[in-house]
């Protein structure tokens, strides 16, 4: 697809030139910045703090796990409804940076306010979590919509991989500093660990500055409409696109696959460290080591597989990463059995928490690479003129998946306990592999190139 000299908008006549390095870096820095929120609030610290201290229904924490699932699910439901309409409005008005900035400010503010929550303040904690996670999650779609503008389709894999890799580096830095300064998650340490909210918000605030300095808004801005008119126009464009989606059969199949894959991934993101604390019973030192292991392997996986996409194609790499996920989930589920096997067969004195680190390596390699490959493949199959709207559908699919996956896991663990409920993920990744098999990357890219808005 080409770019009009007058507007900077794709014209559909030739390949898009690679964007300047600093713009690509500025785009990738948003991944660096927002990964601190994912890890500090959703995965490593606040999720554990919410279930074990704020709710604190020991010994099995089933109520805390269920309420955690509900709060996350509500935030993702809001994204499901808002994301496509916001994308359509952004495509029409060419105001992606303004929407991105609004989501960024709201995420920072709501995350910092988590500091005021006291043990037992369940409702305020859930409300702040809903607001902050909604703003963070919808912002993921906003920043992703810039990806097709940054280079030709063949380059989107390594650009997406760069962003995801920098994200895990950012998460490693933010969480390592937090754990060193704030200590462990416990009631006794609550006055220190409650600072995780302001730290996560402040990290996001500062680290995302390069994004807003260097990332360009392409295309001449259209006349400003009133808010009701914009909403009507956004809904009308979404409905028109839904009628035209029959032409994008490869993108539709991909989004079905993304739905099931992301359902499994969101379960891992939301419950992996809760699983380690409640099922594996790991020590604080192993918890920290697991975090470092996953961050490093995820960053390396995103970079390696991102570059591999230019040779293999995004679809093939995406399929391979889903197969890695199946191995990772089996390793998580069978950690006790693998521990006994290692003790009997190798004569070692490893504990389950040490064997669990092996599952962490597989999960890390799968985590960054699968999400990066899926995002790049959406970019390959997306018309430039509808980038924000189509990535809105990607955001809708991923967040609907989060609702389905997290609530599903929450209900299954309520009935069976968390140790066996993790098997639910196996089914999700298997279905994701089957759903992506009909996707033809070259055919889908040709359809996107031929699209006229």
Number of C-alpha atoms within 10 A of each C-alpha: 19 17 20 13 10 8 12 14 19 22 21 19 12 12 16 20 15 15 15 13 11 14 19 24 19 23 28 27 24 27 28 27 29 28 27 28 29 21 24 25 26 22 22 23 23 24 25 27 23 25 23 24 22 22 20 20 14 12 8 16 19 20 16 24 29 20 19 26 24 18 22 24 24 22 25 27 18 19 27 26 16 16 26 27 25 25 30 27 24 24 22 21 17 19 19 23 19 14 18 21 17 13 20 23 17 17 27 24 18 21 26 20 18 24 18 13 18 15 15 13 13 17 12 15 22 21 16 20 26 21 21 27 27 25 24 26 25 27 24 20 27 28 22 25 28 22 27 25 24 22 17 19 23 17 19 29 30 23 24 31 31 26 27 32 30 25 27 29 23 27 28 24 17 22 26 16 13 19 17 10 13 17 14 17 22 15 14 10 12 18 12 15 22 21 18 24 25 19 22 27 28 18 22 26 17 10 18 21 14 18 24 18 12 16 21 18 17 17 18 13 12 10 8 9 11 9 9 9 11 19 16 13 17 22 17 15 21 21 14 11 16 10 10 10 13 11 13 17 17 23 28 20 19 25 23 19 26 29 28 26 30 26 29 27 28 23 25 21 18 25 25 19 22 24 18 19 17 17 17 20 14 20 13 13 8 16 18 16 15 23 21 21 20 25 28 19 23 29 26 23 25 32 24 17 27 32 22 18 23 16 12 12 18 28 20 16 24 28 19 16 25 22 17 20 27 19 15 23 23 15 21 25 20 18 22 18 13 16 20 18 13 17 14 11 9 10 10 12 12 13 16 20 21 18 21 23 21 18 22 26 19 24 28 28 26 29 28 29 32 31 22 29 30 26 25 29 26 30 29 27 28 27 25 30 19 22 25 34 30 27 27 29 23 30 32 26 22 28 30 23 27 30 24 22 28 29 24 19 26 25 18 18 19 17 12 10 17 24 16 14 18 23 17 18 25 18 14 20 26 17 16 25 20 13 20 22 15 11 17 16 19 13 14 20 21 14 17 23 22 13 16 11 9
